[in-house]
Amino acid sequence: MNLCRILDTLAEVESHTPATDRRGLISYCAPKLALTALPLFSFVKPGRAQTTEDAGELLRMVLTHTRLESSFLELALKQANLFPVSQPQDRTCIQVISGNKKAQLSFVEQMMQSAGVDASTVPHQFDFTGGKGKAPGPFVQVMEDYLSFLSLAQMLSDFGVRALKGAIISIKGKGELVQGLLQLQATEARHAARLRQLRSEHGLAHIKPWITQAAGGIQNEIALNAYAGEDNILQGGFDLVQLTGLSSDLISEAFDEPLGTAGVWAILGNFVQV
Amino acid sequence: MEILSHDQAHAALFRAVLRSEAIGSLSMDFSGIDFSNRASVLNAARDIKDLMVSAYNGLGVYCSDSIHLGFIGKIASVEARHASVIREMLLPNSFADVSIINPVSGVDIARSPTDALMLIHPYIHQKLNTDKLQLA
């Protein structure tokens, strides 16, 4: 399956650099095809059987996360003293994200409906401290303290990107669902980047819009689990630090990493009211 | 600079994976961009990034190989992070506003490979096509 040729084109247009700058790559690659080597794709072998996870379980996981995030932001926007008065653009930013999230609720529910998946068991009561609705969890004061709010908002978005990525891989073979999840993931990543920038603007200068190594800049166990494995530098068996000569920080930033279903539920479970 | 490095890493991975099946070097046509003008450069960067995001989103349905699908997912979200940052450089709070996110679905768009290539063509001298592409 040579789908990746189009990926190659995309990456080429963006990163265009003289061939001499890619010296490190040449030893890895067989001689390039002539420029006339069109068309772009070879045939995809259709209908190859692959193990897929139950689409219903994956979509229920996605809806749980979307509900958690949407209700978190909605409640935050109702607080009188949470957002900095001197920076009204911060509140506007959360309104933009919250607006997207509300719309996504119906988007995900429609995906479930079209896949014949029952949404009735999906949780809708949440504990935003991460304490399972019992003793307060590690995200204390998320509705009173702006920086605490931003920490959780960032973690939920970065974690959402990872959860969706895991679902995208596991649900493979179901084209429409894969596309819907990719669309959700892209918007989630836009949100995550902006939320990370907000934290950086509020004193955490080391937080970049992309994830450097596995650092979320949030010191509790839930967050550590949410970012564990983000520091991967091996892609498809290639050590990209070695291949490109770029630093491991840059390589870790260049790829977001998926989280498997068990890992996602373990984190979500902290926020579900039981 | 970081965005460029990330994109170089993406290109490196695809070349390593595709080996002899990778496309040859493309020659770029950036003549439509005024590199002495910040807004012109940022507008082009935004358009290209938003386009990349939509192109990756549209590729999932053609991918029958879970490793390749994994690459699409891993790179697409970093592209979306880039797009978000570049949009903010142009206009505050435009990172995910209605100019790019469908307000009804709340999500990014997905473009078919054919549509995406049509929008890429102004930036490259070669003509590429998707004739052999099939749904997974």
Interface residues (C-beta under 8 A of the other chain):
Chain A: M1 N2 L3 C4 R5 I6 L7 D8 T9 L10 A11 E12 V13 E14 S15 H16 T17 A19 D21 R22 G24 L25 Y28 C29 A30 P31 K32 L33 A34 L35 A37 L38 P39 L40 F41 S42 F43 V44 K45 P46 R48 Q50 Q89 T92 C93 V96 I97 G99 N100 K101 K102 A103 Q104 S106 F107 V161 L164 K165 I168 I169 K172 G173 G175 E176 V178 Q179 G180 L181 L182 Q183 L184 Q185 A186 T187 E188 A189 R190 H191 A192 A193 R194 Q197 K208 P209 W210 Q235 G236 F238 L240 L243 T244 L246 L250 I251 E253 A254 F255 D256 E257 P258
Chain B: E2 L4 S5 H6 D7 Q8 A9 H10 A11 A12 L13 F14 R15 A16 V17 L18 R19 S20 E21 A22 I23 G24 S25 L26 M28 I48 K49 M52 V53 A55 Y56 N57 G58 L59 G60 V61 Y62 C63 S64 D65 S66 I67 H68 L69 G70 F71 I72 G73 K74 I75 A76 S77 V78 E79 A80 R81 H82 A83 S84 V85 E88 P92 N93 F95 A96 D97 I101 N102 P103 V104 S105 G106 V107 D108 I109 A110 P113 A116 L117 I120 Y123 I124 Q126 K127 L128 N129 T130 D131 K132 L133 Q134 L135 A136
